[in-house]
Amino acid sequence: MIPYRTPTERATASERVGAHLRAGRVLAYPTETVYGLGGRLEPTALERLVQLKGDRPFLLLVRGPEDVPGLEWTPAAIRLAERFWPGPLTLALTDPAARYPARVRGPDGAVAVRRSPHPAVAALLDAAAGPITSTSANRPGREPARDARGAAREAAGVPELLVLDGGRLPTGPPSTIVRCADRVTVIREGAVSRAEIEAVVELA
């Protein structure tokens, strides 16, 4: 477990975190909602997540659109990102050339992306030099972890797991998920309300 609460702690850990990710390994880390699990878009890291979470698509944490080239940023997606990012809003975007791994594409082929406001995530993405996968640090059917010890306990079966301790997170709703394609639809209402979304874009 690595202390990851202050700028100094995150800077000290940067080299180790980057090397861990480049080796295809998985991290547990804090976000503004819950502790997450993730790694780079590499087969080994993806399969380690599948072993814990099952065969389900994982979203991507990004610094911005430049981290996910090839995804289709519709005018609605751009407006929503400008209004709510960084924040608890996940955008499901079309991957027209199917350039992203199946593990991060949903049944309709969309890739879900989010820019977190948590400073630990920003430091983590800089260490990764690109996007990382994200799924809540809990086994299916259990509550998401709110602290580093809980994340370590829930993900105990993941080989070579590195846990970043960002402290205890407050209880709150998950991110809202919005599908941005020909039509804009709310897949899951969470921290950003449907009314807030409708104030920015027209919903189907």
Backbone as CSV, one residue per row, in Angstrom:
resi,resn,N_x,N_y,N_z,CA_x,CA_y,CA_z,C_x,C_y,C_z
1,MET,0.852,-1.188,0.000,0.000,0.000,0.000,0.891,1.243,0.000
2,ILE,0.598,2.181,-0.907,1.431,3.370,-1.054,0.633,4.614,-0.660
3,PRO,1.191,5.468,0.219,0.509,6.737,0.532,0.372,7.587,-0.733
4,TYR,-0.840,8.115,-0.963,-1.116,8.828,-2.219,-2.085,9.977,-1.974
5,ARG,-1.914,10.644,-0.824,-2.886,11.669,-0.444,-2.439,13.088,-0.785
6,THR,-1.154,13.355,-0.718,-0.655,14.714,-0.901,0.121,14.818,-2.211
7,PRO,0.323,16.039,-2.715,1.140,16.195,-3.917,2.530,15.585,-3.769
8,THR,3.128,15.730,-2.593,4.465,15.166,-2.365,4.430,13.649,-2.437
9,GLU,3.431,13.032,-1.805,3.322,11.570,-1.841,3.100,11.071,-3.258
10,ARG,2.269,11.779,-4.019,1.996,11.342,-5.384,3.226,11.506,-6.279
11,ALA,3.970,12.577,-6.092,5.196,12.780,-6.874,6.234,11.718,-6.540
12,THR,6.351,11.373,-5.272,7.312,10.352,-4.847,6.980,8.991,-5.445
13,ALA,5.684,8.702,-5.553,5.247,7.392,-6.047,5.183,7.304,-7.562
14,SER,5.327,8.421,-8.263,5.064,8.473,-9.699,5.852,7.443,-10.491
15,GLU,7.148,7.345,-10.258,7.973,6.425,-11.038,7.556,4.975,-10.802
16,ARG,7.301,4.633,-9.538,6.893,3.251,-9.229,5.534,2.937,-9.856
17,VAL,4.613,3.884,-9.773,3.281,3.675,-10.348,3.371,3.503,-11.860
18,GLY,4.141,4.347,-12.521,4.290,4.237,-13.969,4.880,2.906,-14.384
19,ALA,5.907,2.453,-13.669,6.537,1.168,-13.990,5.566,0.018,-13.777
20,HIS,4.771,0.120,-12.723,3.781,-0.922,-12.425,2.766,-1.035,-13.563
21,LEU,2.303,0.093,-14.050,1.325,0.092,-15.137,1.937,-0.405,-16.444
22,ARG,3.148,0.034,-16.732,3.800,-0.395,-17.979,4.071,-1.884,-17.999
23,ALA,4.152,-2.493,-16.824,4.361,-3.937,-16.725,3.067,-4.724,-16.895
24,GLY,1.958,-4.040,-17.159,0.690,-4.726,-17.372,-0.014,-5.124,-16.094
25,ARG,0.297,-4.438,-14.999,-0.295,-4.773,-13.704,-1.435,-3.822,-13.358
26,VAL,-2.149,-4.158,-12.291,-3.377,-3.456,-11.919,-3.172,-2.676,-10.622
27,LEU,-3.833,-1.523,-10.549,-3.819,-0.656,-9.373,-5.209,-0.549,-8.756
28,ALA,-5.253,-0.302,-7.453,-6.462,0.190,-6.793,-6.186,1.635,-6.411
29,TYR,-7.131,2.533,-6.658,-6.867,3.962,-6.484,-8.161,4.700,-6.145
30,PRO,-8.044,5.870,-5.501,-9.240,6.650,-5.173,-9.713,7.481,-6.358
31,THR,-11.022,7.667,-6.450,-11.611,8.637,-7.369,-12.522,9.529,-6.534
32,GLU,-13.270,10.430,-7.176,-14.162,11.296,-6.411,-15.421,10.563,-5.939
33,THR,-15.644,9.337,-6.401,-16.832,8.590,-5.992,-16.457,7.386,-5.115
34,VAL,-15.727,6.420,-5.670,-15.333,5.222,-4.935,-13.894,4.847,-5.328
35,TYR,-13.332,3.858,-4.625,-12.041,3.332,-5.063,-12.257,2.506,-6.327
36,GLY,-11.340,2.675,-7.259,-11.422,1.957,-8.515,-10.265,0.992,-8.691
37,LEU,-10.417,0.116,-9.668,-9.351,-0.787,-10.097,-9.093,-0.523,-11.566
38,GLY,-7.824,-0.576,-11.963,-7.565,-0.372,-13.378,-6.110,-0.514,-13.744
39,GLY,-5.884,-0.437,-15.040,-4.542,-0.513,-15.586,-4.560,0.040,-16.993
40,ARG,-3.473,-0.118,-17.697,-3.400,0.354,-19.073,-4.208,-0.571,-19.988
41,LEU,-4.391,-0.122,-21.221,-5.147,-0.916,-22.194,-4.266,-2.019,-22.767
42,GLU,-3.924,-2.975,-21.917,-3.082,-4.095,-22.303,-3.783,-5.393,-21.925
43,PRO,-3.592,-6.456,-22.719,-4.314,-7.709,-22.475,-4.144,-8.254,-21.058
44,THR,-2.918,-8.233,-20.524,-2.691,-8.810,-19.197,-3.486,-8.071,-18.133
45,ALA,-3.415,-6.742,-18.154,-4.135,-5.950,-17.171,-5.646,-6.133,-17.310
46,LEU,-6.138,-6.168,-18.526,-7.569,-6.343,-18.749,-8.057,-7.690,-18.239
47,GLU,-7.296,-8.740,-18.500,-7.719,-10.070,-18.067,-7.684,-10.202,-16.555
48,ARG,-6.779,-9.509,-15.898,-6.749,-9.545,-14.435,-7.997,-8.896,-13.851
49,LEU,-8.486,-7.863,-14.497,-9.736,-7.263,-14.053,-10.917,-8.193,-14.298
50,VAL,-10.907,-8.870,-15.441,-11.990,-9.805,-15.761,-12.070,-10.916,-14.721
51,GLN,-10.924,-11.375,-14.231,-10.908,-12.437,-13.233,-11.659,-12.045,-11.971
52,LEU,-11.598,-10.751,-11.625,-12.282,-10.289,-10.422,-13.718,-9.865,-10.706
53,LYS,-13.935,-9.120,-11.808,-15.222,-8.481,-12.045,-16.124,-9.221,-13.027
54,GLY,-15.571,-10.191,-13.744,-16.378,-10.883,-14.728,-16.304,-10.211,-16.087
55,ASP,-17.025,-10.758,-17.028,-16.966,-10.298,-18.420,-17.906,-9.119,-18.618
56,ARG,-17.414,-7.938,-18.272,-18.210,-6.719,-18.386,-17.298,-5.617,-18.899
57,PRO,-17.824,-4.644,-19.632,-16.954,-3.585,-20.156,-16.481,-2.646,-19.049
58,PHE,-15.249,-2.188,-19.176,-14.669,-1.259,-18.223,-14.604,0.133,-18.848
59,LEU,-14.873,1.151,-18.045,-14.761,2.498,-18.578,-13.297,2.953,-18.561
60,LEU,-13.028,4.076,-19.211,-11.689,4.639,-19.257,-11.669,5.989,-18.554
61,LEU,-10.676,6.180,-17.694,-10.408,7.489,-17.132,-9.421,8.201,-18.046
62,VAL,-9.707,9.449,-18.360,-8.903,10.182,-19.337,-8.582,11.580,-18.820
63,ARG,-7.576,12.199,-19.432,-7.264,13.601,-19.156,-8.086,14.516,-20.050
64,GLY,-8.561,13.993,-21.164,-9.350,14.754,-22.116,-9.511,13.963,-23.391
65,PRO,-10.195,14.512,-24.389,-10.414,13.801,-25.656,-9.127,13.333,-26.331
66,GLU,-8.035,14.036,-26.105,-6.768,13.659,-26.748,-6.264,12.288,-26.304
67,ASP,-6.753,11.805,-25.161,-6.324,10.489,-24.669,-7.045,9.340,-25.361
68,VAL,-8.139,9.636,-26.070,-8.938,8.562,-26.683,-9.201,8.877,-28.150
69,PRO,-8.156,8.931,-28.974,-8.351,9.214,-30.393,-9.186,8.127,-31.061
70,GLY,-9.999,8.540,-32.019,-10.812,7.586,-32.759,-12.242,7.490,-32.270
71,LEU,-12.505,7.952,-31.042,-13.887,7.961,-30.569,-14.624,9.148,-31.189
72,GLU,-15.927,8.996,-31.351,-16.734,10.020,-32.012,-17.293,10.998,-30.980
73,TRP,-16.736,12.210,-30.983,-17.181,13.254,-30.077,-18.271,14.074,-30.769
74,THR,-19.505,13.741,-30.479,-20.628,14.468,-31.050,-20.707,15.859,-30.411
75,PRO,-21.437,16.798,-31.046,-21.614,18.112,-30.414,-22.178,18.016,-28.995
76,ALA,-23.098,17.071,-28.774,-23.667,16.906,-27.429,-22.602,16.446,-26.443
77,ALA,-21.761,15.508,-26.856,-20.698,15.021,-25.973,-19.737,16.147,-25.609
78,ILE,-19.409,16.974,-26.568,-18.502,18.093,-26.320,-19.118,19.077,-25.328
79,ARG,-20.403,19.378,-25.512,-21.069,20.312,-24.597,-21.121,19.750,-23.181
80,LEU,-21.418,18.470,-23.062,-21.498,17.858,-21.736,-20.135,17.819,-21.051
81,ALA,-19.100,17.500,-21.808,-17.761,17.480,-21.237,-17.345,18.881,-20.791
82,GLU,-17.655,19.881,-21.597,-17.314,21.258,-21.235,-18.042,21.701,-19.974
83,ARG,-19.259,21.216,-19.784,-20.059,21.638,-18.624,-19.718,20.844,-17.356
84,PHE,-19.495,19.540,-17.474,-19.420,18.706,-16.267,-18.045,18.090,-15.989
85,TRP,-17.105,18.225,-16.898,-15.768,17.661,-16.642,-14.832,18.734,-16.131
86,PRO,-13.914,18.396,-15.221,-13.837,17.092,-14.566,-14.977,16.930,-13.561
87,GLY,-15.529,15.734,-13.511,-16.653,15.478,-12.624,-17.234,14.101,-12.846
88,PRO,-18.261,13.755,-12.056,-18.834,12.405,-12.074,-19.826,12.179,-13.215
89,LEU,-19.379,12.452,-14.432,-20.196,12.190,-15.619,-19.403,11.316,-16.572
90,THR,-19.948,10.156,-16.890,-19.333,9.232,-17.842,-20.052,9.357,-19.178
91,LEU,-19.282,9.511,-20.251,-19.838,9.627,-21.594,-19.553,8.352,-22.373
92,ALA,-20.576,7.717,-22.895,-20.433,6.530,-23.736,-20.410,6.985,-25.187
93,LEU,-19.251,6.805,-25.839,-19.025,7.342,-27.181,-18.830,6.224,-28.201
94,THR,-19.252,6.484,-29.416,-19.121,5.512,-30.491,-17.661,5.322,-30.881
95,ASP,-17.304,4.062,-31.137,-15.958,3.689,-31.601,-16.109,3.146,-33.017
96,PRO,-16.228,4.031,-34.019,-16.622,3.603,-35.365,-15.673,2.617,-36.020
97,ALA,-14.389,2.704,-35.724,-13.424,1.797,-36.338,-13.116,0.589,-35.457
98,ALA,-13.815,0.464,-34.328,-13.592,-0.642,-33.380,-12.103,-0.779,-33.048
99,ARG,-11.462,0.342,-32.756,-10.029,0.329,-32.488,-9.700,0.025,-31.031
100,TYR,-10.721,0.067,-30.164,-10.486,-0.196,-28.745,-10.810,-1.646,-28.397
101,PRO,-10.126,-2.213,-27.387,-10.340,-3.626,-27.042,-11.786,-3.922,-26.671
102,ALA,-12.201,-5.133,-26.931,-13.575,-5.544,-26.630,-13.905,-5.357,-25.157
103,ARG,-12.916,-5.476,-24.286,-13.157,-5.361,-22.845,-13.593,-3.968,-22.419
104,VAL,-13.394,-2.955,-23.276,-13.834,-1.606,-22.922,-14.947,-1.111,-23.850
105,ARG,-15.486,-1.996,-24.669,-16.609,-1.639,-25.530,-17.872,-2.342,-25.044
106,GLY,-18.947,-1.586,-24.935,-20.213,-2.150,-24.494,-20.872,-2.968,-25.580
107,PRO,-22.052,-3.527,-25.312,-22.763,-4.350,-26.296,-23.032,-3.625,-27.608
108,ASP,-23.193,-2.295,-27.542,-23.440,-1.518,-28.762,-22.151,-0.971,-29.358
109,GLY,-20.988,-1.374,-28.798,-19.703,-0.939,-29.323,-19.187,0.359,-28.753
110,ALA,-19.953,1.004,-27.877,-19.540,2.287,-27.319,-18.457,2.106,-26.253
111,VAL,-17.611,3.126,-26.122,-16.568,3.159,-25.100,-16.934,4.265,-24.103
112,ALA,-16.952,3.933,-22.820,-17.315,4.893,-21.781,-16.061,5.577,-21.244
113,VAL,-16.094,6.911,-21.189,-14.928,7.680,-20.749,-15.352,8.716,-19.710
114,ARG,-14.399,9.039,-18.820,-14.691,10.022,-17.769,-13.413,10.734,-17.363
115,ARG,-13.546,12.005,-17.056,-12.437,12.781,-16.503,-12.752,13.078,-15.046
116,SER,-11.996,12.467,-14.146,-12.235,12.615,-12.716,-11.566,13.875,-12.180
117,PRO,-12.214,14.578,-11.237,-11.587,15.740,-10.630,-10.623,15.405,-9.492
118,HIS,-10.537,14.128,-9.121,-9.689,13.767,-7.984,-8.223,13.962,-8.364
119,PRO,-7.444,14.676,-7.549,-6.036,14.910,-7.888,-5.218,13.632,-7.986
120,ALA,-5.615,12.593,-7.270,-4.899,11.316,-7.367,-5.053,10.717,-8.757
121,VAL,-6.227,10.873,-9.361,-6.446,10.344,-10.711,-5.631,11.126,-11.727
122,ALA,-5.580,12.444,-11.567,-4.769,13.253,-12.480,-3.310,12.824,-12.430
123,ALA,-2.781,12.601,-11.230,-1.393,12.157,-11.085,-1.200,10.768,-11.678
124,LEU,-2.182,9.912,-11.493,-2.113,8.549,-12.009,-2.101,8.538,-13.537
125,LEU,-2.927,9.360,-14.147,-2.978,9.421,-15.607,-1.680,9.992,-16.185
126,ASP,-1.092,10.947,-15.485,0.201,11.465,-15.930,1.269,10.379,-15.848
127,ALA,1.235,9.585,-14.774,2.203,8.492,-14.631,1.987,7.438,-15.707
128,ALA,0.733,7.215,-16.087,0.408,6.227,-17.109,0.666,6.748,-18.516
129,ALA,0.746,8.084,-18.649,0.919,8.741,-19.950,-0.190,8.359,-20.919
130,GLY,-1.403,8.263,-20.402,-2.538,7.911,-21.235,-3.690,7.415,-20.387
131,PRO,-4.753,6.922,-21.000,-5.932,6.495,-20.251,-5.683,5.221,-19.458
132,ILE,-6.473,5.026,-18.427,-6.459,3.762,-17.680,-7.889,3.272,-17.545
133,THR,-8.025,1.968,-17.412,-9.343,1.384,-17.215,-9.812,1.661,-15.793
134,SER,-11.109,1.608,-15.603,-11.657,1.845,-14.276,-12.903,1.013,-14.064
135,THR,-12.927,0.336,-12.929,-14.112,-0.366,-12.465,-14.084,-0.294,-10.944
136,SER,-15.223,-0.280,-10.308,-15.253,-0.124,-8.855,-14.553,-1.297,-8.170
137,ALA,-13.848,-0.972,-7.087,-13.061,-1.978,-6.363,-13.955,-2.784,-5.423
138,ASN,-14.698,-3.682,-5.995,-15.534,-4.584,-5.210,-15.874,-5.801,-6.059
139,ARG,-16.117,-6.887,-5.397,-16.580,-8.084,-6.101,-18.046,-7.907,-6.488
140,PRO,-18.499,-8.584,-7.554,-19.894,-8.425,-7.991,-20.878,-8.668,-6.852
141,GLY,-21.841,-7.766,-6.714,-22.866,-7.900,-5.685,-22.508,-7.291,-4.352
142,ARG,-21.281,-6.752,-4.209,-20.858,-6.159,-2.949,-20.743,-4.640,-3.114
143,GLU,-20.719,-3.940,-1.965,-20.620,-2.491,-1.994,-19.226,-2.050,-2.431
144,PRO,-19.117,-0.984,-3.218,-17.806,-0.469,-3.609,-16.984,-0.036,-2.400
145,ALA,-15.670,-0.158,-2.506,-14.774,0.211,-1.416,-14.675,1.725,-1.286
146,ARG,-14.636,2.209,-0.037,-14.512,3.635,0.229,-13.154,3.995,0.828
147,ASP,-12.315,2.993,1.122,-10.977,3.284,1.609,-10.003,2.257,1.042
148,ALA,-8.719,2.503,1.241,-7.689,1.666,0.627,-7.713,0.240,1.170
149,ARG,-7.930,0.092,2.464,-7.970,-1.262,3.034,-9.137,-2.062,2.469
150,GLY,-10.278,-1.397,2.315,-11.420,-2.081,1.732,-11.152,-2.481,0.290
151,ALA,-10.479,-1.598,-0.464,-10.138,-1.913,-1.853,-9.184,-3.099,-1.916
152,ALA,-8.193,-3.118,-1.025,-7.247,-4.231,-0.999,-7.942,-5.538,-0.648
153,ARG,-8.889,-5.469,0.266,-9.620,-6.668,0.676,-10.498,-7.192,-0.459
154,GLU,-11.206,-6.295,-1.133,-12.102,-6.711,-2.211,-11.336,-7.275,-3.407
155,ALA,-10.151,-6.736,-3.663,-9.374,-7.138,-4.844,-8.236,-8.083,-4.489
156,ALA,-8.385,-8.793,-3.379,-7.301,-9.636,-2.879,-6.867,-10.701,-3.884
157,GLY,-7.741,-11.093,-4.810,-7.391,-12.142,-5.763,-6.637,-11.652,-6.982
158,VAL,-6.458,-10.331,-7.114,-5.768,-9.794,-8.286,-4.258,-9.920,-8.101
159,PRO,-3.550,-10.594,-9.004,-2.094,-10.767,-8.849,-1.358,-9.433,-8.888
160,GLU,-0.359,-9.284,-8.038,0.549,-8.135,-8.045,-0.189,-6.799,-7.970
161,LEU,-1.248,-6.774,-7.188,-2.032,-5.548,-7.039,-1.242,-4.509,-6.249
162,LEU,-1.268,-3.267,-6.719,-0.680,-2.145,-5.988,-1.824,-1.235,-5.558
163,VAL,-1.894,-0.911,-4.260,-2.987,-0.105,-3.719,-2.466,1.286,-3.381
164,LEU,-3.118,2.314,-3.931,-2.777,3.699,-3.650,-3.741,4.227,-2.590
165,ASP,-3.200,4.625,-1.458,-4.021,5.040,-0.320,-4.293,6.534,-0.391
166,GLY,-5.505,6.877,-0.815,-5.921,8.267,-0.884,-6.824,8.674,0.257
167,GLY,-6.901,7.840,1.291,-7.745,8.148,2.433,-9.168,7.656,2.261
168,ARG,-9.972,7.961,3.242,-11.378,7.561,3.249,-12.182,8.487,2.355
169,LEU,-13.034,7.933,1.495,-13.871,8.723,0.595,-15.264,8.898,1.184
170,PRO,-15.878,10.047,0.970,-17.241,10.252,1.471,-18.241,9.397,0.702
171,THR,-19.314,9.057,1.375,-20.376,8.293,0.723,-21.138,9.210,-0.239
172,GLY,-21.391,8.716,-1.432,-22.115,9.511,-2.418,-22.538,8.654,-3.585
173,PRO,-23.292,9.221,-4.513,-23.781,8.459,-5.664,-22.668,8.204,-6.673
174,PRO,-22.836,7.205,-7.541,-21.860,6.947,-8.605,-21.985,7.990,-9.702
175,SER,-21.123,7.872,-10.699,-21.197,8.805,-11.825,-22.454,8.537,-12.648
176,THR,-22.933,9.568,-13.290,-24.022,9.446,-14.255,-23.432,8.998,-15.589
177,ILE,-24.110,8.099,-16.286,-23.637,7.613,-17.582,-24.601,8.080,-18.662
178,VAL,-24.061,8.766,-19.676,-24.870,9.282,-20.779,-24.316,8.758,-22.091
179,ARG,-25.189,8.176,-22.907,-24.811,7.680,-24.234,-24.977,8.799,-25.235
180,CYS,-23.882,9.136,-25.925,-23.907,10.221,-26.906,-23.669,9.643,-28.295
181,ALA,-24.739,9.460,-29.039,-24.654,8.973,-30.422,-25.603,9.838,-31.244
182,ASP,-26.385,9.219,-32.153,-27.381,9.989,-32.900,-28.393,10.630,-31.953
183,ARG,-28.691,9.883,-30.880,-29.554,10.402,-29.836,-28.775,10.398,-28.521
184,VAL,-29.181,11.244,-27.591,-28.536,11.307,-26.282,-29.464,10.681,-25.257
185,THR,-28.972,9.674,-24.563,-29.803,8.971,-23.576,-29.048,8.810,-22.271
186,VAL,-29.773,8.901,-21.165,-29.194,8.660,-19.846,-29.275,7.172,-19.557
187,ILE,-28.130,6.532,-19.449,-28.083,5.097,-19.165,-28.220,4.842,-17.671
188,ARG,-27.554,5.692,-16.867,-27.649,5.570,-15.413,-27.601,6.962,-14.811
189,GLU,-28.608,7.299,-14.018,-28.595,8.592,-13.330,-27.833,8.452,-12.024
190,GLY,-26.912,9.351,-11.798,-26.109,9.302,-10.585,-25.890,10.693,-10.025
191,ALA,-24.613,11.063,-9.843,-24.274,12.327,-9.191,-24.743,13.544,-9.984
192,VAL,-24.758,13.435,-11.300,-25.300,14.504,-12.148,-26.730,14.114,-12.519
193,SER,-27.687,14.962,-12.186,-29.089,14.591,-12.372,-29.513,14.672,-13.832
194,ARG,-30.591,13.989,-14.130,-31.161,14.045,-15.482,-31.539,15.488,-15.841
195,ALA,-32.069,16.221,-14.869,-32.454,17.609,-15.122,-31.234,18.451,-15.488
196,GLU,-30.108,18.205,-14.849,-28.886,18.944,-15.177,-28.415,18.620,-16.594
197,ILE,-28.557,17.345,-16.980,-28.189,16.953,-18.343,-29.102,17.645,-19.355
198,GLU,-30.403,17.643,-19.066,-31.385,18.238,-19.991,-31.210,19.741,-20.128
199,ALA,-30.572,20.365,-19.136,-30.324,21.800,-19.245,-29.208,22.113,-20.244
200,VAL,-28.470,21.089,-20.649,-27.323,21.269,-21.566,-27.619,20.711,-22.948
201,VAL,-28.244,19.531,-23.003,-28.517,18.868,-24.286,-29.944,18.326,-24.285
202,GLU,-30.463,18.068,-25.471,-31.789,17.454,-25.612,-31.669,15.950,-25.491
203,LEU,-32.496,15.357,-24.650,-32.478,13.911,-24.446,-33.550,13.227,-25.276
204,ALA,-33.271,12.004,-25.683,-34.242,11.212,-26.445,-35.367,10.780,-25.536
